[in-house]
Amino acid sequence: MSLTAIIGGTGLTQLDNLQLTHKEMMNTPFGDTSGPLSFGKIGNQDVVFLARHGGHHTIPPHRVNYRANLWALKEAGVSRVIAVAAVGGITREMSPERIVIPDQIIDYTHSRAQTFFEDDLDFVTHIDFTHPYDQGLRQVLLDSAAELSLDAFDGGVYAATQGPRLESAAEVNRLERDGCDLIGMTGMPEAALARELELRYACCALVVNWAAGRAGQEEISIAEMEKCLHSGMQKVRNLLELTLPAIQLARAT
């Protein structure tokens, strides 16, 4: 069976509309996953859900076992992954509560296990990462957002930073000079690991705050971030509920 997985980030530790059939802890060569894989249905569509930061949001971004998570999803029969992420907005279009379907990524992380291809190799393996996100999945997300009249932004460069601290205003200025539009802490190595496993992968990002130094703010308000998460993630849930059957329809045509 070819399954679709949803990896939930900050603000999405469970799917309220998931009709749960069972949960399963998966053994992997890379250690423990962030938590059990939740198998079930949304509507009539089979789906697997995994909370990236754990069920109680206790795993910081630099401690997520990305390799175990992706490996387990592959072993469970997943072929497509929609990764939900809460992000900060850098450029003018990336305002709080906007949904963004990025098309590029720049990796600023360090000291994370970045690849499956490093030990006991018969030959050195490289992957093409020119386009880090699957265009077909991106388009289904964008079409579903349009059907729901959500103002989803098509494109944008995701800056993957180390965390868990937020960035300084000077760091955000540098990221903008580099061409970045969004800042998140979990985009890498997750996207690259998915590519290594030949999983189709797309990111559904929710902007929850202006990045440091933007919109005239003196400092970032955690309370405002939580407010945006609460209201914005409901839009994301609605989008996912419409996207899943659309993915199945796209596969059938």
TAKARA-V718851 format. One record per pair of residues at least 24 apart in sequence whose ideal C-beta (glycine too) atoms are under 8 Angstrom apart, sorted by the first residue. I is the first residue (numbers start at 0). J is the second residue. D is the distance in whole Angstrom. If there is no record, write none. Layout:
BEGIN
i=(I I)
j=(J J)
d=(D D)
END
This chain:
BEGIN
i=(0 0 1 1 1 1 2 2 2 2 2 2 2 2 3 3 3 3 3 3 3 3 3 3 3 4 4 4 4 4 4 4 4 4 4 5 5 5 5 5 5 5 5 5 6 6 6 6 6 6 6 6 6 7 7 7 7 7 8 8 8 8 8 8 8 9 9 9 9 9 9 10 10 10 10 10 10 10 11 11 11 11 11 12 12 12 12 12 12 13 13 13 13 14 14 14 14 14 15 16 16 16 17 17 17 23 25 25 25 25 25 27 27 27 27 27 28 29 29 29 29 29 30 30 30 31 31 32 32 32 32 33 33 33 33 33 36 36 36 38 41 41 41 42 42 42 43 44 44 44 44 46 47 47 47 51 51 59 59 60 60 60 60 60 61 61 61 61 61 61 61 63 64 65 65 65 65 65 66 66 66 66 68 69 69 69 69 69 70 70 72 73 73 77 78 78 79 79 79 79 79 79 80 80 80 80 80 81 81 81 81 81 81 81 82 82 82 82 82 82 82 82 83 83 83 83 83 83 84 84 84 84 84 84 84 84 85 85 85 85 85 85 86 86 86 86 86 86 86 86 87 87 87 87 87 87 87 87 87 87 87 87 88 88 88 88 88 88 88 88 89 89 89 89 89 89 89 89 89 89 90 90 90 92 92 92 93 93 93 93 93 94 94 95 95 95 95 95 95 95 96 96 96 96 96 96 96 97 97 97 97 97 98 98 98 98 98 98 98 98 98 98 98 98 98 99 99 99 99 99 99 99 99 100 100 100 100 100 100 100 100 100 100 100 100 100 100 101 101 101 101 101 101 101 101 101 102 102 102 102 102 102 102 102 103 103 103 103 103 103 103 104 104 104 104 104 104 104 104 104 105 105 105 105 105 105 105 106 106 106 106 106 107 107 107 107 107 108 108 108 108 108 108 109 110 111 111 112 113 113 113 113 114 114 114 114 115 115 115 116 124 126 126 126 127 128 128 131 131 131 131 132 132 132 132 133 133 133 135 135 136 136 136 136 137 139 139 139 139 140 140 140 140 142 143 143 143 143 144 146 147 147 147 147 149 149 149 151 155 155 155 156 156 157 157 157 157 157 157 158 158 159 159 159 159 159 160 165 165 166 166 167 168 168 169 170 171 171 171 171 172 174 181 182 203 203 203 205 205 205 205 206 207)
j=(45 76 76 78 79 250 45 46 47 75 76 77 78 79 44 45 46 47 77 78 79 80 81 243 246 46 47 48 49 72 75 77 79 80 81 46 47 48 49 80 81 82 83 239 49 51 68 72 80 81 82 83 189 48 49 50 51 83 51 52 82 83 84 85 185 52 56 84 85 207 228 85 205 207 228 229 231 232 50 83 232 235 236 50 52 53 54 55 56 37 48 50 54 41 46 48 236 239 236 41 236 240 41 46 48 75 67 70 71 74 75 66 67 70 71 74 70 64 66 67 70 112 64 66 67 64 67 64 67 68 71 58 63 64 67 68 71 72 75 75 239 240 243 240 243 244 244 243 244 246 247 243 72 75 77 82 185 162 163 161 162 163 184 185 108 110 111 161 162 163 184 185 112 111 112 188 189 192 112 115 188 192 189 189 192 193 196 198 115 196 198 196 198 198 198 199 133 136 198 199 200 246 193 198 199 200 201 136 140 201 202 203 239 242 185 186 189 190 200 201 202 203 202 203 204 205 235 239 157 183 185 186 202 203 204 205 183 204 205 207 224 228 157 181 182 183 204 205 206 207 165 166 181 182 183 206 207 208 209 210 211 219 180 181 182 206 208 209 210 213 158 171 174 175 179 180 181 182 210 213 155 175 180 152 155 180 152 155 180 181 206 206 209 206 207 208 209 223 227 231 205 206 207 227 230 231 234 150 151 152 205 206 144 149 150 151 152 203 204 205 206 231 234 235 238 151 152 155 180 181 204 205 206 132 137 140 141 144 151 152 153 154 155 201 202 203 204 132 154 155 156 157 180 181 202 204 130 132 134 137 153 154 155 156 130 131 132 154 155 156 157 131 132 156 157 158 159 186 187 190 156 157 158 159 177 178 179 159 186 187 188 191 158 159 160 161 174 159 160 161 184 187 188 161 161 187 188 188 187 188 191 192 188 191 192 195 192 195 196 195 195 191 194 195 194 191 194 190 191 194 200 190 200 201 202 199 200 201 199 249 199 200 201 246 201 242 245 246 249 201 203 238 242 245 238 241 242 245 238 241 234 237 238 241 234 237 238 238 180 181 204 180 181 181 182 183 186 202 204 182 183 183 184 185 186 187 184 211 219 210 211 211 211 212 212 211 210 211 212 213 212 210 206 210 235 238 239 231 232 234 235 231 231)
d=(7 5 7 5 8 8 6 7 5 7 5 5 7 8 7 8 6 7 7 8 5 8 7 6 6 7 4 7 7 5 8 4 7 5 7 6 7 5 8 8 5 8 7 6 5 5 7 8 6 7 5 7 7 6 7 5 6 5 5 7 7 5 5 6 6 7 7 8 4 8 7 5 7 7 4 7 8 5 8 5 6 7 8 5 7 8 6 7 6 8 7 7 7 7 8 5 7 7 7 6 7 6 6 7 6 8 8 8 4 6 7 8 4 5 5 7 7 7 4 4 6 7 5 8 5 6 6 6 5 5 5 6 6 7 8 6 6 7 6 8 7 6 5 7 7 6 7 4 5 8 6 6 6 6 6 8 6 7 4 8 4 6 4 5 7 7 7 6 6 6 7 7 8 7 7 5 5 6 5 6 8 6 8 7 5 6 6 7 8 7 7 5 6 7 6 6 8 6 7 5 8 7 6 5 7 5 7 7 7 6 8 6 7 7 8 8 6 8 7 7 5 7 8 5 8 7 6 8 8 5 6 7 6 7 5 7 7 8 6 5 8 6 7 5 6 4 5 7 6 7 7 8 7 4 8 7 7 5 7 4 8 8 7 6 8 4 7 6 6 7 8 6 6 5 6 6 6 6 5 7 8 7 5 6 8 7 7 7 5 6 5 6 8 5 6 6 7 8 5 8 7 7 8 5 6 5 8 6 8 6 8 5 6 6 7 4 7 7 7 6 8 7 6 7 7 7 4 5 8 6 4 8 6 8 5 5 6 8 6 7 6 7 8 7 7 6 7 7 7 4 7 4 7 6 5 6 7 6 8 7 8 5 7 8 8 7 8 8 7 4 7 5 8 7 5 8 6 5 6 6 6 7 5 7 6 8 6 5 8 4 8 8 6 6 5 7 8 6 7 5 8 5 7 6 8 8 6 7 8 4 7 8 7 7 7 6 7 5 7 7 8 7 5 6 8 6 6 5 7 7 8 7 6 5 6 4 6 5 7 7 6 7 4 7 5 6 5 5 6 6 6 7 6 7 6 4 4 5 6 6 8 6 6 6 6 8 6 8 4 6 8 5 7 5 8 6 5 7 7 5 7 6 7 7 4 4 6 6 6 7 5 6 5 3 8 7 5 5 5 7 7 8 7 5 6 7 7 5 6 8 6 8 6)
END
